[in-house]
Amino acid sequence: MEWKGKIISGEFEDQGEDFILHQVKHFSTTSTLNESQVNSIYNYLSKAESDRDGQILTLNDQMLIRLSQEEIRLVMDDLEYIRSQYE
């Protein structure tokens, strides 16, 4: 099932155990995230949510993506939806 959030998009595997990340902001990627990884990213961003300078995410260990404070909140919204699908 293809899904497009506010900042990220991707799809759930047929078994629903993994989320395949296709895009973050306007950057394309193919990364597979399991429930634990989604939770880790969410928890990390929740601790940095009030950081005025934003955060940097790394895709595929090589591409840096800067997230503003507002974009952090939007990614967290997207991750909340993905997390709800694991339940």
Order of alpha helices (4+ residues) and beta strands (2+ residues): beta-beta-beta-beta-alpha-beta-beta-alpha
